[in-house]
Structure formats: C-alpha cells, structure tokens
Amino acid sequence: MCISAFVVLSKKDEPSSVLMGRINKNAEWDNIGALTGERLERFASGWMLPSSHSIIYETPEGAARRILREQLCIRNLKLEGPLTFADTSTARFSGMLNHWDIGFIFTGERETILTSEAWDELKFVDVNKLKDDDIVR
C-alpha cells in the first residue's frame, strides 16, 4: 500500500492551468518524492504533479506542506482539502497484485512560479490539452 499526497495548484483565474513539472533526475527525488531507479526514469518522461509518498507517521497535511517547501520552495500558501481517493489500477506499473494507492489531494491557487532545482521544467499546463499518457503522476 502506498499513501501519497498531491498538490494541485491552479493558475489564478485559469482553473484548467495546473502547475506541473518535468523532474530533474539529478535532484534528490529519493528524499523529496520517494522516486528511485526505474520509477525515477519512467517519471522523468512526462508531466508530474508536485507529489510524494508520505513519510511514516506524517499527516497528509504535513506531506502537502513538505511538498510545497521541498519541491516548490513555497511557504505559507493556503491549501484546501484534502480530497481523497483509493486506486488499485496502478498495480499494472509495479507488477504487483493486491496493491492499493491511497491519495490525498490538496488544492490552491498561485499567480507566479518560483524556480526549484527539483524540476527541469515547471510551469502551468492546460490539462485539457494533455493526453493521459503525458501525465506520469
């Protein structure tokens, strides 16, 4: 079972423009996003929401704040949520049977983007123009 948090930041007054990035494989994604090895390589090929597996005993809200700090260099941004979901379809990626992903989604708005070495590219993306295969997490 994986428990993850996702931060969905929309561009102010443009709700279909969501902050997504293409990860920098040289950043410390094992610490800031729980990505290593094959998953890191696979996730580097598309757009990803700022997200991470939760650290043991970490609250969903704590994970969202950590994602803001470590991946986006943002402090004190108002977030709504969480919305929650459970998904068993992601087991196809790991080859595992009986795998569950539990997710906590936090939302907010932002006008500008700060730079972060975690990402090769970080920008507001119109999600209506993306194909499912463009999104890796």
N, C-alpha and C positions, 0 to 999 in steps of 0.2 A: 504494500500500500504506500502510495506517495501522497503527501499533503503539501500543497503548494499555494502560494499567494501570487496574484497578478495585479498589476497596477495599470489601469486603463485611463490615460489622460487624454481628453479631447481638447482640440484647439478651441479656445473661447469663441463662441458663436458659430462654430463649424463642427457639430457633433459627429459627423462621419469622418473627420480628420483626427486620427488617433496616433499618439506618439508610439512609434515602433523603431526598432533598430536592427542593424546587421552587426553581429557581435565581432569584436576584436578577439581572435583566437589566442592572442598573446596576453590578454588580460587574465586576471586571476578568477576565472569563471568557476573553478572548483570551489572557491570560497564565497563568491558573491551570487552565484546562481545554481550551484550544485550540478555543474556540467563538466564532464571529463571525457576523455577518449573519443569513442565513436559518437556519443551524443553531441559532444562539442563540435566535431567535424560536421555532423548532419545539420545541426542548428545554425552553423555559420553560413549555410547556403540560402537562407531566406530571411524574411521579416519576423522579428520576435517582439512580443510584448515584454516590458520590464517585469521580470518574474523570478521566482526562486522556490525551491523546496524549503519547507520550514525546518529550522534547527530544532533539535529535541527540546521540548518544553516551551518553545517560542509560541506566543499567541499569534493568531492571524494578523492582528493589528500591528504587533511588533515586527512581523515579517514584512508587512507593507511599508512601515517606516524605514526598515533596514534597506529595502529595495530602493526607496527614494534616495537615501543617503549614499549607499554604496554604488548603485548603478547610474543614478541620475544627478548626483550632487545637489539634491534639493532637500531643504529642511523647512519644516513648518508649513506644509501645504495641506489645506483642508481636503480630506478624503471622505467619501460616502461609502457605506457598505459595512459589512461585506454581503455580496450576493454569493451563494454557494452552489456548487454542482458536484456531482459524482459521475465518473466516466469509466467504463470498462473497455471501451473500444481502443484505447491507446496501447493495450497489451500487444497489438499487432506490431508496434515499433520495437518492443523489447523482446518479443518472442516468448513472453511469459503468459502462462494461463492463470486465471483467477487473480488478475491484478486489478486493483482499484486506484483511480486517481481522484482525490478529493481536493477541490479547488475553492479558494476564497478570492473573490474579485472585488477590488476597491476602485472607485471611480473618482475623477476630479477633472478640473479644467486648468489649462495653462495657456499663456499667450506666447511665451518665449521658451526656447530650449537652451539649456546650459550644455557645455561640452563635457564629455566624460571619456576617459581612455578605455572604458569598458566596451565602447562601440566604435566600429569603423565608420558607421553612418548612423545617425539618429535624426529622425525628422517626423513631422506629422504626415501620415499616409492616409489617403482617401480609401477607406476599407471597402467601399462599394466598387472600387476599380481593381481590387486584388482577386486572384483566383485562390481557391482553398490551398493549392499546392505552394503558393507564395508564402504562406504563413507556417512557421515551424513550431511556434509555441505561443 
